[in-house]
Amino acid sequence: MATLSESDALDVLLPVQVGRVRLRNLTLLASGILDELGGSLVRAVRAGAGGVVTKSIGTHPRSGHPSPSFFEVESGAMNAMGLPNPGIEAYGEDMEAVVPEANALGAPVVGSVFAGTGDEFVALTQKMEEYGATAVELNLSCPHAKGYGTDIGADPKVMGPIVQACVDAVDIPVWAKLTPNVTDITPCAIAAARAGAEALTLVNTVKAIAIDPDLRRPILGNTIGGLSGAAIKPIGVRAAWDVWNALEKEGIHPVKNCPLVGSGGVESARDALEYILAGASAVQVGTAFLRQGYDVFGRITEGVRAWLDEQPEDDLRAVVGTAHL
Ligand SMILES: Cc1cc2nc3c(=O)[nH]c(=O)nc-3n(C[C@H](O)[C@H](O)[C@H](O)COP(=O)(O)O)c2cc1C
């Protein structure tokens, strides 16, 4: 496969608007895929990412779950990292290292945060704004950290007010990242959109367990982890599909009022297009980055642009959600 040089990658433009956030192209690096260091995020931008999402950052430093905390399976990967991070105070330095350079290259930095309470979420969101994040993504969906993520984000009555409090506390857009580990994702999507979320990221990893028959024990140190990669793409696409329909029914336009950002198994342009046609305005790339490396962003963008050249529409925005027609 051809390798894009960094200067070529910067020419791969397909600007996309997600609420107030303008991406250089439709791809974002998903949260937690690279170490939290600013330098690696800048490298992703130079390699062609339309924007980057930071690792989820919490109030205090956290070492995460015992290893093994990540391994690949045939159709993706399993992880139970346990939200390791240096804490929001220390993270200021990494934001300083990434924000000016990413922004100069036309790519926004979305600060991801996780917390156990609304007050903590608000404080973290304000800090990300202070650090120059273009938007903040609330991790309401990590499936393997007790008291965080899904424990909060699966209940619309709990997560709605948290989103609202964060929206009220900052001027930057607040995105809500939702969990697929619920019977129906749409009540959470509606709660977040009504609370003022400017975009919904769909979805985080799917709760899963793997067992080693030789050891007769679960493989992950935390036993339960999250499945990502190709295996979960149809789950993510279905989430985008359902949320598109649910928002439309509520009179919330899923492009103009509360755009969707697809996450889960995006490995190629065709995968990205599935999300776009189901209703997403942009996509995040996680596990595929771990498998394909930095070229993945340029490759997806070029493929989508080539596809668009063959369509009657000349703007990607006009194509979003059109599989529903
Ligand atoms: C190793 C690893 C670490 C992750 N860490 C985070 C995280 O800190 N915060 C978060 O919101 N999502 C996290 N995720 C979920 C990804 O951001 C993404 O939503 C998910 O992996 C699905 O996308 P993919 O199939 O492209 O990987 C992590 C995923 C992996 C594989």
Ligand as a Chemical Component Dictionary entry (heavy atoms), coordinates in Angstrom:
data_LIG
# 
_chem_comp.id                   LIG 
_chem_comp.type                 NON-POLYMER 
_chem_comp.pdbx_formal_charge   0 
_chem_comp.three_letter_code    LIG 
# 
loop_
_chem_comp_atom.comp_id 
_chem_comp_atom.atom_id 
_chem_comp_atom.alt_atom_id 
_chem_comp_atom.type_symbol 
_chem_comp_atom.charge 
_chem_comp_atom.model_Cartn_x 
_chem_comp_atom.model_Cartn_y 
_chem_comp_atom.model_Cartn_z 
_chem_comp_atom.pdbx_ordinal 
LIG C1  C1  C 0 -6.490  0.802 24.072 1  
LIG C2  C2  C 0 -7.738  1.616 24.059 2  
LIG C3  C3  C 0 -7.883  2.679 24.956 3  
LIG C4  C4  C 0 -9.047  3.459 24.961 4  
LIG N1  N1  N 0 -9.157  4.505 25.831 5  
LIG C5  C5  C 0 -10.241 5.301 25.788 6  
LIG C6  C6  C 0 -10.342 6.443 26.631 7  
LIG O1  O1  O 0 -9.435  6.778 27.402 8  
LIG N2  N2  N 0 -11.491 7.188 26.543 9  
LIG C7  C7  C 0 -12.508 6.898 25.677 10 
LIG O2  O2  O 0 -13.513 7.628 25.636 11 
LIG N3  N3  N 0 -12.416 5.835 24.838 12 
LIG C8  C8  C 0 -11.330 5.034 24.882 13 
LIG N4  N4  N 0 -11.236 3.972 24.023 14 
LIG C9  C9  C 0 -12.311 3.726 23.031 15 
LIG C10 C10 C 0 -11.940 4.320 21.671 16 
LIG O3  O3  O 0 -11.783 5.726 21.755 17 
LIG C11 C11 C 0 -13.002 3.995 20.614 18 
LIG O4  O4  O 0 -14.214 4.653 20.940 19 
LIG C12 C12 C 0 -13.269 2.501 20.501 20 
LIG O5  O5  O 0 -12.051 1.775 20.556 21 
LIG C13 C13 C 0 -14.030 2.128 19.232 22 
LIG O6  O6  O 0 -13.340 2.546 18.091 23 
LIG P1  P1  P 0 -12.341 1.564 17.233 24 
LIG O7  O7  O 0 -13.093 0.329 16.908 25 
LIG O8  O8  O 0 -11.959 2.387 16.057 26 
LIG O9  O9  O 0 -11.181 1.271 18.129 27 
LIG C14 C14 C 0 -10.084 3.168 24.024 28 
LIG C15 C15 C 0 -9.939  2.109 23.119 29 
LIG C16 C16 C 0 -8.792  1.331 23.119 30 
LIG C17 C17 C 0 -8.665  0.213 22.116 31 
# 
loop_
_chem_comp_bond.comp_id 
_chem_comp_bond.atom_id_1 
_chem_comp_bond.atom_id_2 
_chem_comp_bond.value_order 
_chem_comp_bond.pdbx_ordinal 
LIG C1  C2  SING 1  
LIG C2  C3  SING 2  
LIG C2  C16 DOUB 3  
LIG C3  C4  DOUB 4  
LIG C4  N1  SING 5  
LIG C4  C14 SING 6  
LIG N1  C5  DOUB 7  
LIG C5  C6  SING 8  
LIG C5  C8  SING 9  
LIG C6  O1  DOUB 10 
LIG C6  N2  SING 11 
LIG N2  C7  SING 12 
LIG C7  O2  DOUB 13 
LIG C7  N3  SING 14 
LIG N3  C8  DOUB 15 
LIG C8  N4  SING 16 
LIG N4  C9  SING 17 
LIG N4  C14 SING 18 
LIG C9  C10 SING 19 
LIG C10 O3  SING 20 
LIG C10 C11 SING 21 
LIG C11 O4  SING 22 
LIG C11 C12 SING 23 
LIG C12 O5  SING 24 
LIG C12 C13 SING 25 
LIG C13 O6  SING 26 
LIG O6  P1  SING 27 
LIG P1  O7  DOUB 28 
LIG P1  O8  SING 29 
LIG P1  O9  SING 30 
LIG C14 C15 DOUB 31 
LIG C15 C16 SING 32 
LIG C16 C17 SING 33 
# 
